[in-house]
Amino acid sequence: MATIFSRIIQREIPANILYEDESCLALRDVNPQAPTHVLVIPKKEIATLVDATPEDQALLGHLMLAAARVARQLGVSDAFRIVVNNGADAGQSVFHLHLHILAGRKFRWPPG
C-alpha cells in the first residue's frame, strides 16, 4: 500500500516542496512541531531506518547532506535538530523513512 509520502513523490497529492533532486525531496510538515519543520524523504521506499540495507548507505548519507542544504536554504543552519523516528512507539506515523528538520525555537535535552 502506498504511503502518503509515496503519493507526494508521484505528485498524486500536492505538497509544499522546498527541495528536490534525483534521490529525495524536502517539504514542509503539515503538522509543524517548531517554527521550521521540514521533512526530507527518500524517493526510494524504505519503511524504517532498520529496514535500510548496506546498499542504502550512500542514500542515507545523501539525506543528511540534503537536510544540511535545506537548513542553509532556510537560514537555520546555525541551530537545528534532525530527528528520525523508527517505529510507532518512537513516534513514526508514516512508514516511509524520513528525516525531520526542526528549527526556530530552543530545544531541550533530553528530547523526551
C-alpha positions in Angstrom: 0.0 0.0 0.0 1.4 3.4 -1.0 2.1 5.8 1.8 1.2 9.5 1.7 4.9 10.2 1.0 4.9 7.9 -2.0 1.8 9.6 -3.3 3.5 13.0 -2.8 6.6 11.8 -4.7 4.4 10.6 -7.5 2.6 14.0 -7.5 -0.7 12.4 -6.7 -1.0 14.7 -3.6 0.1 18.3 -3.5 2.8 19.4 -1.0 4.9 22.5 -0.3 8.2 21.1 -1.8 11.2 23.2 -0.9 13.9 21.0 -2.5 14.1 18.0 -4.8 16.9 16.0 -6.5 17.1 12.6 -8.1 17.1 10.8 -4.7 14.9 12.8 -2.3 12.7 15.7 -1.7 12.1 18.1 1.2 8.7 19.5 2.1 7.1 21.5 4.9 5.4 19.3 7.5 1.6 19.8 7.6 1.7 19.5 11.4 4.7 21.5 12.4 6.3 21.0 15.8 8.6 24.0 15.5 8.5 27.3 13.6 10.6 25.5 10.9 9.6 21.9 10.4 10.7 20.2 7.1 10.7 16.5 6.1 13.4 15.1 3.9 12.1 12.0 2.2 14.0 9.5 0.1 12.3 8.6 -3.2 13.2 5.0 -2.6 10.6 3.4 -0.3 12.2 2.2 2.9 9.7 1.7 5.7 12.0 2.4 8.7 15.7 3.1 9.3 16.2 -0.5 10.4 14.9 -1.7 7.1 17.7 0.1 5.3 20.4 -2.2 3.9 24.1 -1.8 3.2 23.1 -0.8 -0.4 21.3 2.2 1.1 24.4 3.6 2.7 25.0 6.3 0.1 21.3 7.3 0.1 21.3 7.7 3.9 24.4 10.0 3.7 22.7 11.9 0.9 19.7 12.5 3.0 21.8 14.1 5.7 23.6 16.3 3.2 20.2 17.3 1.7 19.0 18.2 5.2 22.0 20.5 5.7 21.4 22.1 2.3 17.8 22.7 3.2 18.7 24.2 6.6 21.1 26.6 4.8 18.5 27.4 2.3 16.0 28.3 5.1 18.6 30.3 7.0 18.5 28.0 10.1 21.9 26.3 9.6 23.3 27.7 12.8 20.8 25.8 15.0 18.6 22.9 14.0 17.7 19.4 15.1 17.5 16.3 12.9 15.1 13.6 14.1 14.4 10.1 12.7 11.6 8.2 14.4 11.9 4.4 14.0 8.7 2.6 14.7 5.3 3.5 16.1 6.4 3.6 19.8 9.1 6.1 18.8 6.5 8.4 17.1 6.8 7.2 13.5 3.3 7.6 11.9 4.2 7.3 8.2 6.2 4.1 7.4 8.4 5.6 4.7 11.7 6.7 6.2 12.1 10.4 6.6 14.2 13.0 8.5 12.6 15.9 10.4 14.5 19.2 10.3 13.3 21.2 13.3 14.4 24.8 13.9 13.3 28.2 15.1 13.0 27.6 18.8 15.2 26.5 21.6 15.3 22.7 22.1 15.7 20.9 25.4 17.7 17.8 26.3 16.7 15.1 26.7 14.1 15.4 24.0 11.5 13.3 25.6 
